[in-house]
Amino acid sequence: MANADGIDPRERDQIAATGDFYRRSTMGTYGAAILTGGIAVLSYFYA
């Protein structure tokens, strides 16, 4: 059953889930890079 905008609600949920997963994985990648960089800087200063 398509809504007025012609997108199947299940398809919309799938698109939303994909976008959310993409956002999370992107933030996770940035977070890991920042964390790794921070540890490298700290170990450099305190070595």
Steps between C-alpha positions, in 0.01 A plus 500: 500500500671814380447830677410828330866560410513160328763343728425164660520544880717186527733644238509828692597312817776320310632830362489656847681201654765510227556874552519452877749215462708712260500792745597275791781328309632836377496645852660178626781537248561864598480406869756222457734730304474775763552251782800342328647842425446613859672189637790549258541864608484412869750215464725737301499761775526255789746261343 
